[in-house]
Amino acid sequence: MGFDLESVAEATSGAIGALVSTTILYPLDTCKTKYQAEVRAHHQQKYRNISDVLWEAISTRQVLSLYQGLGTKNFQSFISQFIYFYGYSFFKRLYLEKSGNKTMGTKANLIIASAAGACTVIVTQPLDTASSKMQTSEFGKSKGLWKTLSEGTWIEAFDGLGISLLLTSNPSIQYTVFDQLKQRLLRGQLSKRTGAESSPEALSAFSAFVLGAVSKCIASCLTYPAIRCKVMIQAAEEDEEGNKEAQNGSKKSKKTISGAFFAIWKREGLLGFFKGLQAQILKTVLSSALLLMIKEKITKTTWVLLLALRRFFFLNKSKLKSA
């Protein structure tokens, strides 16, 4: 297929969108993650709601600690979104070329999105584990990326890989819903355009924001119990205020999917699986909506820049050959 310019443009714009949205919403993400990671009986809970996490940071004069792990999170977000969008766009184009279809059905979309998501998770899992540990550390006591990873084994760096692979269904659902809604929305617009095949299709900023919010909300609600368990598995050790013997006895079991599910069920009951759902929806919906809005608006610019670069290198290559 040669150099896939459209896939590179999609990947680059998606990665830039992820970088911007992650930075803007990072304090909310830190509060949400610390709230989700706490698993205690109702009368022993340190955080009754997500605002308690924010108040702790303010009262202890550790407001800047809401950004602990931001560099690692941005690094992970940029790499993961670049790999995901490149893989998704590449496999989508390949499928359409091989099948001869003009559009892709829901089933094919889910398979391609899941494959791209699985590749992304395997590559970026150590970064994901490290960023979760940094976010859930006590305010002011977070360590750097290398120190966080070097404290454990490489096997521990892949904590939560199984449930992360399971959660590839989340972006798969999200981007499938988004892509299907986008195609329907653009169908009428494309018929009025000329030269639509020369550059990628783009939504308006408002349309991309709304579709991104709707698609992520649906995906988050369907997969939230697994999201909560993943945070528990990857979280830093619990605060010293809790029962140390109980912590030592349950530490290893919480590093497995079954152990995390059992801990939630035992201490918080059925509703515990949905603890922090509102904060998760708020953060992920805003994040994904911003990401997709930014991506849609800069995809054409990225396309033009990459096209210009390719033309520049092609002309230089031709001159060198003629010389």
N, C-alpha and C positions, 0 to 999 in steps of 0.2 A: 504493500500500500504506500510505501515511501514515507516521506515526512508528513505527518498528519497535523497540518496547521490548525485546523478547527479544534482538535482535541487539546493541543497545547494552549490555544487561546482560552478554551473553557476551563482548563486546569489552572492557568495563571490567574484569571479573573476570579475563580472560586476561592483560590488560596488567599488572594488579597482581601476579598470580602470576609473570609474567616478571620484574618488578622485584625481587621478593623472592628468587627462585631465582638470578638473575644476581648479586646482591650477596653472597649466602651462598657461592657457589661460584667467585667471581671469581679468587682466588689460584690455584686449580687450573686455571682457564681460561687464565690468563697463562702458567703453566708449560707447559701443553699446547701453546699456540700458539707459544711460542718454540722448543719442541722440534720441532714440526712444520715450522717455517720453515727450520730448518737443513738444507742439502743439501750434504753433503760425502762424500768417500770415507771408508770405515770407519776408517782409520788417522789421519784428520784431524779427526774429529768432536770438537766441544767438549762436547757433551752425549751421554753414552752412554745415559742414560735420563732420565725426567722428574724424578727426584729430584735430578739434577745441577743442574737449573735452580733448584730450591728452595735447594740448598746454596750456589749462587753468590750468591743474594740474601742469605742469612744471613751468609756469610763476608765479603761486602763491606759489610755493615751497611746493606743497601738493602731490608729486609723490606717496608717500606711501598710500595716500588716495584712489589710484586706487585699493587698496586691502581692502577697507572698506567693511565689511560684509563677508569676505572670510571664516571665521570660520563657520558662519551660513550656507553659501552656500555649503561648504564641507559636513557639517552635513546633510543637506537636500539631497545633491546628493548621499551620501553614503546610507542613509536610503531608498530613493526613488528607486535607482537602485537595491538595494538588494531585496526590495519587488517586483519590476517589474520583474527582471530576475528570481526570485524564482517562482513567480506566473505564468509567461510565460512558464518556463521550466516544472513546475509541471503539469499545465493544458494541455500542449502539450503531455507529456508522458501519462497522463490519457486518453486523446482523442485517441491516437494511440493504447493504450492497449484495450480500450473498442470497438473501431471500427475495430481493426484487420488490419488496413492499415499500410504500411511501411513508407509512407510519408503523409504530411498534405497539402491539397489544399489551394488555396489562400483565399477562403471564410472562411474556418475554422480558418486559420491563423489570419485573420483580427479580427474575433470575439474573439478569445483567447487573442490576443494582446490588444484589446480594454478593455476587462474585467480586465486584469492585470493592464492596465494603469489607469482605473477608481479607482481601489482599492488604487493604489499608490497616486493618486491626493488627495483623501479624507483624507488619513493619513498625508500627508506632506504639505497640503495647508497653514497652519499657518506659517511654516518655509519658504515657497516660498514667501508669502506676506511680511514677515519680511525682507528677503534678498533683495527683490526688493526695499523696502523703504530705506534700508541702502545704496544700490548702487546709488539710485537717489537723496539722500540727498546732500546738498552742501558739497564740499570737506572740510574735517576737522571737520564736524559737525555731522557725523554719530553717532548713539547711539547703545548701546549693544542690544543683542537679547531680553533679558527680558524687558528692558525699552521700546523697540520698540513695543513689544506685549502688555505690560501693559498700554500704553498710550491710547489704544482704547479698544473696547469691543471684546468679542470672535466672535461676528458676523462680525466685521470688520476684524478680523484675517482671515476670510474665504472670503475676497473680491476677486472677480474673480473666484470663485469656478465653476460657470456655464460655463464660457468660458474655464477654465482649463479642465473641463470634455469634452468640445467640442474638445479641442486640444489633447485629447488622440488619436485622429486619426493621429496625427503627428508621435509619436513613433510607432503606429500601422502600418502606411504606411512604415516607415523606416525599422523596423525589419522584416516586411513581405517581402519587396523587398530584404533586406540583406539575409534573410533566404533562399528565393527561389534561389537567385544567388549563395549562398554558396552551396546549395544542388546540383545544376547543376555542379558547379566547382569541387566538391568533388566526384561526381559520378564515374568519371573515375579513380580517385586516390584510392578510397575504394576497387575497384575490384582487385587492385594490392597488397593490404595490407593483412596481416594475423593477426588474433586476433583483428580486428577492433572493435569488440563488447565489448572488455574489458575496453576501455577508450573512452572518448569523442573525436569526430572528431575535428581537428584543421586546420585552414588555415595558410598559411605562413603570416608573418607580412605584407609584401607588398600587398598581395591579400586582407587581412582583411582591410587594410588602404584604398585601392581603392574602395572596395565594400561598406565600411562604408561611404566614401565620396559621392559616387553616390547615395546611398539610402537616406542619410540625405538631400542632395541637392534637390531631388525630393519632399520629404516631406515638406521641408521648403518653397519652392515655392508655393505649393498648399495651405498651411495654414497660410501664412504670414500676411494677413490682420487681422486675429484673434489674432496672436501673438502680433502685434502692439497694438491692443486694450487692451490686457491683461496687457501689461506693463503700459499703461496709467491708468488703473483701480487700479493697485497695487502701483503706484509711490508715492513718498513723495509729499508734497504740493509744488506748483510751487514757483519759486523765487519771492522775493518781488519786483522785477523790473517791473513786469507786472501790469496790471490794477487790483486793489484790488477788486473793485466792481464786475468786470467780473469774477474774481476768485471765490468770494463768491457765486455768482449766479450760477456758473457752476460746483462747486466743487462736489455737490451731484450727479448731472446728469452724471458726468464723471465716477462715480463709478458703473454705469450700462453699459451693452453691447451696448444698443441702444444709450445712452448718449455719449459713447466713439466714436461710429461710426459717430454720428451727429457732434461732435466736430471736428473730422478729416475732414469730408466732408465740413463743413462750413469754416474752416480756411485754409485748404491745398488742398482741391479738391480731385479728384480721385487718382492722383499720390501720395497723402499723405498716402494712405493705404499701399503704398510700400516704404515709406521713411525708409531708413536704410536696405533695403533688401540685398544689397551687403555685408554690415557688418554682417548681420544675417547669411547669407550663409557662409561667411568666418569663422565666429566663430563656428557655429554649425557643419559645415562640418569637420573642424579640430578637434573639440571636440569629435564628434561621431566617426570619423575615429581613433583617438587616443584611445578612450575608447574601441572600438571593437578590435583594434589591440592588446592592452594590455590584454584584456579579453581572446582573442584567444590564446595568448602565455602563459598565466598563468593558464588556465583552467585545463590542464593536470597535472600541478604541484599541484594545489589545490586538484584535484581529488586524486592524490597519497597520499597527506598529510592527507586528510579526511579518506581515506581508511586505512592508517596506524593508525590513531587515533581510528577508529572504531575497528580495530583488537586488538589494545592495551587494550581498555576498555572491549572488549569481553573476552580476555584472563584473565584479572584481575577478571572479574565477574565469570568466570568459576572456578578460583582458590579459590575465596571466597565461592562458593557453595560447592566445594569439601572439603574445610576445615571445 
